[in-house]
Amino acid sequence: MSRSPAALPPYYRVELAPDAWRGVGCFPADDFQVLQGVMELLSVEGTPYEQGAGPHSITVAGFDVRYTRDDAARTLTLHQVSRARRNPSEAA
C-alpha cells in the first residue's frame, strides 16, 4: 500500500488585500475553489522568479494575480486577482 507524501508546510502567508476581496467576491464558487488552491500553492512555493517587494504579476491556474511580497514577514499580499484572458484578442 503506497502512502501519499506529507503536505509541505506553508512558507508564506498569503493575504488578499481589500480591493482583491471585492473582485474575488464576484467569482463563481468553482473559480473561488480554484483560487483557494492557487493560494495554497503560493503559500508553499512562493514566487521564486520575482525578487523584491514588487508589485509583481503572475499568471497561474488561469488567474492573473498582482501582488507584493514581504520576505522578512514571509507574506504575499494579493492586490488584484482576475481571470486570465483566454486569447490575446479578448478585451479586458
N, C-alpha and C positions, 0 to 999 in steps of 0.2 A: 504494500500500500504506500503510495507516494504522498508526501506532505507538501503543501504549498509553503513557499518561503515566507518567513515573517515579514509583515509590512515594515517598511523603513519609517523611523520616527521623523516627524517634520523638522526641517531645519529652519524654515522661515515661517513666520506668522503671516497669513495673507488676509488683508483687510479690504473692505470695499469703502471707498470714500462716499460721502452723502450723494454727490452727483451720480456716481456709479449705481448706487442703490436705486435712485429714481429710474434710471434706464432699465436695470435688471428687473425691477418690479413689473415691467410691462412684458417680460418674456413669458412665452407659454411654459407650462410645467415641464415639458420634455427638455426644452432649452435650459431651464434652470437646473435640472438634474445634470445635464452635460457640463454646465458651468461649475457646479459643485465638484465634479471630477477634475476639471481643469484646475480649480483652486487647490485641490488635494495634490495634484501633480506638481504644481508650482511650489507648494509648501515643502515638498521633499527634494525636488530637483533644482528649484530656484530658476534663475535665468543666467546660465553660465557665460553667455556671449556678450552680455551687456555689463559694462563697468561703470561705476559711479552712481550717483543718486538719480540721474535722469532729468527729465522724463524720458522714458523708453517706450517702444511699441513692440508687440509680438503678436503673431497670429498662431493660434493653437486650437485644435479641435473645432475649427470653423468660427472662432471668435477672434476679433481684433481687440486687443487689450492695450490700453495706455496706462502705464504705471510708473511709480517711483520706487526706489529701494533704499533701505537703510541697513547696511551690512552690520553696523555696530549693534543695532537693536534687532537684527535678523527679521526685518519686516518688509514685505512687499505691499504697497498700497495701490489698489486698482482704482484709477480715476475715471476711466471710461471703458465700457465693455459693449461691443456691438457685434452683430452677426457679420462675418466677413462676406464681402461680395462674392458671388459665385463665379462671375466672369468680369473682365475689365469693362465691358460695355454697360453694366448695371449702374444706374445712378445711385448716389449716396442718399 
